[in-house]
Amino acid sequence: MPPKWPCQPDRRDPDYRRLDDRMNFAFHVAVFAASNSSLWFFHILRPQTLLWVQWFTLTWLLLLLGHGVYVFAIASYSQTSAVDSPPKSSSG
């Protein structure tokens, strides 16, 4: 069951942004797990066909860890972030 939000979702709400970023990260972890488990399955069946699977998994894992560090340690969900500023119009 999807999470319920008590009001209309708005990307400017810091709690909503935090939840959205964490759900996005969870989705990326799920895609990583599904993709890599299938790649490793076929690699084990025929070891000479997917010689690049170790480097692919390691690279993707490092990118995923970087994404996790950003979401859980670096991202600022304060009210006065850059998301709140209106876009500049190009009237010239």
C-alpha positions in Angstrom: 0.0 0.0 0.0 1.5 3.4 -1.0 2.2 5.9 1.8 -0.6 8.4 2.5 0.3 12.1 2.5 -1.9 14.3 4.8 -2.2 17.1 2.4 -1.8 17.9 -1.3 1.8 16.8 -2.3 4.0 19.8 -3.0 7.7 19.5 -3.9 8.3 22.7 -1.8 7.4 20.9 1.4 10.6 19.6 3.0 9.0 16.5 4.4 7.6 15.6 1.1 10.9 16.1 -0.6 12.6 13.9 1.9 10.1 11.1 1.4 10.2 11.5 -2.3 14.0 11.3 -2.4 14.0 8.2 -0.2 11.4 6.4 -2.3 13.4 7.3 -5.4 16.5 5.7 -3.7 14.5 2.6 -2.8 13.4 2.3 -6.4 17.0 2.5 -7.6 18.0 -0.2 -5.1 15.2 -2.4 -6.4 16.3 -1.9 -10.0 19.9 -2.6 -9.1 19.0 -5.8 -7.3 16.7 -7.1 -10.1 19.1 -6.2 -12.9 22.3 -7.5 -11.3 20.7 -10.7 -10.0 19.6 -11.6 -13.5 23.0 -10.6 -15.0 24.8 -12.8 -12.4 22.4 -15.6 -13.0 23.3 -15.7 -16.7 27.0 -15.2 -15.9 27.0 -18.2 -13.7 25.2 -20.3 -16.3 27.7 -19.3 -19.0 30.8 -17.7 -17.5 32.4 -16.8 -20.8 29.5 -14.7 -22.1 29.3 -11.8 -19.7 33.0 -11.0 -18.8 32.2 -7.4 -17.9 29.5 -8.2 -15.3 31.9 -7.6 -12.3 32.9 -4.1 -13.4 29.3 -3.2 -14.3 28.1 -4.3 -10.9 30.9 -2.6 -9.0 30.4 0.7 -10.9 26.7 0.6 -10.4 27.1 -0.2 -6.7 29.5 2.7 -6.2 27.0 5.1 -7.9 24.2 3.7 -5.8 26.2 4.2 -2.6 26.9 7.8 -3.7 23.2 8.3 -4.2 22.5 6.9 -0.7 25.1 9.1 0.9 23.6 12.1 -0.8 20.0 11.2 0.2 20.7 10.2 3.8 23.6 12.5 4.8 24.1 15.4 2.5 20.7 16.6 1.2 19.3 19.6 2.9 15.5 19.7 3.3 15.2 23.1 4.7 12.4 25.5 3.8 14.8 27.9 2.2 16.3 25.7 -0.5 16.8 26.4 -4.2 13.6 24.6 -5.0 11.6 27.4 -3.5 13.0 30.2 -5.7 10.8 31.0 -8.7 12.3 30.5 -12.2 13.7 33.6 -13.9 11.8 34.7 -17.0 13.7 35.5 -20.1 12.2 38.8 -21.1 14.6 40.7 -23.2 
